[in-house]
Amino acid sequence: MPVLSLSKRLANKKTIAGMARSYKNMRMPLTIMVVDKNNLWQHKPGHAALRKGRASVANGVYLITATTIERARIFENFHAACAASRCFENRAVLGDATMLAWVLMTDHAHWLIELGEHDALSSVVNRIKSASARHMNVALMRNGALWSKGFHDHALRAEDDLPDTARYVVANPLRAGLVNSLGDYPFWNAAWL
């Protein structure tokens, strides 16, 4: 991968964006290093670049993590958490996908989703995020965005044990020290438990 070093004087957003476009047109990935005598930083493309080239697989199983904007701990509010979590198993929201397990933490959510034949992963995740934000905004009589723009996904392989993965997902409140027993935490569900 080409690495381009720029002095701090030349490293403005317009210059970096122009160079990135040039290399993109040549179909070459580019890492831009900006150097001055005091520090070194690396320009990295955003969420869109992470998704580029990825394709969701029909009937594939994915572990998704989505965070709130600026990791705001909005789900410490019981009513906000109730409103958002009601959407996670809603058939109209999921389309032909199936929610296998989920947990809602104070500032993020984990979803174990099996895709169906028709909907792409990004479409399913965007519908979940959109519906949960709308419901939470109504419950709190507010408006505005809730979730960060992107999300992290991990495709599970055929040999991965789904019930073990689901147990790992729903055990997040225990590992975070929010509760001593999973039965004390209301915002989770799993097909196997």
C-alpha positions in Angstrom: 0.0 0.0 0.0 1.5 3.4 -1.0 2.3 5.7 1.9 2.4 9.4 1.2 4.2 11.7 3.8 3.2 15.3 3.9 4.5 18.2 6.0 2.0 19.6 8.4 2.0 22.8 6.2 0.6 20.9 3.2 -1.8 18.6 5.2 -5.1 20.4 4.9 -8.4 18.6 4.3 -8.6 19.7 0.7 -5.2 18.4 -0.2 -5.7 15.1 1.6 -9.1 14.6 0.0 -7.7 15.4 -3.5 -4.8 12.9 -3.1 -7.1 10.2 -1.8 -9.5 10.7 -4.8 -6.5 10.4 -7.2 -5.3 7.2 -5.8 -8.9 5.9 -5.6 -9.4 6.6 -9.3 -6.2 4.5 -9.9 -7.8 1.8 -7.7 -4.9 1.9 -5.3 -5.4 2.1 -1.5 -3.4 5.0 0.1 -2.2 5.7 3.6 -1.4 9.4 4.2 1.1 10.2 6.9 1.4 13.8 8.1 4.7 14.6 9.7 5.9 17.6 11.6 8.8 17.9 14.0 6.6 17.3 17.1 4.2 14.5 16.0 3.1 12.1 13.4 -0.5 11.2 12.6 -2.2 9.0 10.1 -5.2 9.9 8.0 -7.6 7.0 7.9 -10.7 6.8 5.8 -14.0 6.7 7.8 -16.8 4.1 8.1 -17.6 4.1 4.4 -14.1 2.8 3.6 -14.5 0.0 6.1 -17.6 -1.2 4.4 -16.2 -0.9 0.8 -15.8 -4.3 -0.8 -17.8 -6.1 1.9 -20.9 -8.0 1.0 -23.4 -9.6 3.2 -24.1 -13.2 2.5 -27.7 -14.5 2.4 -28.5 -16.7 5.4 -25.2 -15.6 7.0 -25.0 -15.0 10.7 -23.4 -11.8 11.9 -22.5 -10.3 15.3 -23.1 -6.6 15.2 -22.0 -3.9 17.6 -23.6 -0.4 17.3 -22.7 2.5 19.6 -24.6 5.6 20.5 -23.3 9.0 19.3 -20.3 9.9 21.4 -20.9 6.8 23.5 -23.7 8.7 25.3 -25.0 6.5 28.2 -28.6 7.1 27.1 -29.8 3.6 28.0 -29.1 4.2 31.7 -32.6 5.7 31.4 -35.0 2.7 31.8 -37.7 4.2 29.5 -35.2 4.9 26.7 -33.9 1.3 27.0 -37.4 -0.2 27.0 -38.4 1.8 23.9 -35.3 1.0 21.9 -35.2 -2.7 22.8 -38.8 -3.3 21.7 -37.7 -2.9 18.1 -35.0 -5.5 18.2 -37.3 -8.5 17.6 -40.0 -6.6 15.6 -40.7 -8.7 12.4 -41.6 -5.5 10.4 -38.2 -4.0 11.3 -36.1 -7.2 10.8 -37.7 -8.1 7.4 -36.6 -11.6 6.5 -33.7 -11.6 9.0 -33.9 -13.3 12.4 -32.6 -11.9 15.7 -30.9 -14.8 17.4 -29.6 -12.8 20.5 -29.3 -9.2 21.6 -28.2 -7.2 24.6 -28.6 -3.5 25.1 -25.9 -1.8 27.2 -25.8 1.7 28.5 -24.1 3.1 25.4 -24.2 0.4 22.8 -26.0 -2.7 21.6 -24.9 -6.2 20.4 -27.1 -8.1 17.9 -26.6 -11.6 16.7 -28.5 -11.6 13.4 -29.2 -14.3 10.8 -29.9 -12.8 7.4 -32.6 -14.1 5.2 -32.6 -14.4 1.4 -33.4 -10.8 0.5 -32.2 -8.1 2.8 -28.5 -6.9 3.0 -26.9 -6.6 6.5 -26.6 -2.9 6.2 -30.3 -2.5 5.5 -31.4 -4.6 8.4 -29.0 -2.8 10.8 -30.1 0.6 9.5 -33.8 -0.3 10.1 -33.1 -1.5 13.6 -31.2 1.7 14.4 -33.8 3.9 12.8 -36.8 2.3 14.5 -35.2 2.1 17.9 -34.1 5.8 17.7 -37.7 6.8 16.7 -39.3 4.8 19.5 -36.8 6.1 22.1 -37.3 9.7 20.9 -41.0 9.4 21.4 -40.6 7.8 24.8 -38.4 10.6 26.0 -40.2 13.4 24.1 -37.1 14.5 22.3 -35.7 14.3 18.7 -32.4 13.8 17.1 -30.0 11.1 16.2 -29.2 8.2 18.7 -26.8 5.8 17.0 -23.3 6.5 15.5 -23.3 6.3 11.8 -21.4 3.1 11.4 -21.4 -0.3 13.0 -19.0 -3.2 13.5 -19.8 -6.6 12.1 -18.3 -10.0 12.4 -19.4 -12.8 10.1 -19.6 -16.1 12.0 -18.3 -19.2 10.3 -20.3 -22.4 9.9 -18.2 -24.1 12.6 -18.8 -21.3 15.1 -21.1 -22.4 18.0 -24.1 -20.1 17.8 -25.4 -20.9 21.4 -22.0 -20.2 22.8 -21.8 -16.9 20.9 -25.3 -16.0 22.1 -24.2 -16.7 25.7 -21.2 -14.5 25.2 -23.3 -11.7 23.9 -25.9 -11.7 26.7 -23.2 -12.0 29.4 -22.0 -8.5 28.6 -23.8 -6.9 31.6 -22.1 -9.4 33.9 -18.6 -8.7 32.5 -19.3 -5.0 32.7 -20.2 -5.3 36.4 -23.7 -3.9 35.9 -25.4 -6.9 37.6 -24.3 -10.0 39.6 -26.8 -12.3 37.9 -28.0 -12.1 34.3 -31.6 -12.5 35.5 -31.3 -9.1 37.2 -30.7 -7.4 33.8 -33.8 -6.8 31.7 -32.4 -5.8 28.3 -31.4 -9.0 26.6 -32.8 -12.0 24.8 -31.5 -15.1 23.0 -33.2 -17.9 21.0 -31.4 -20.6 23.1 -31.7 -19.3 26.6 
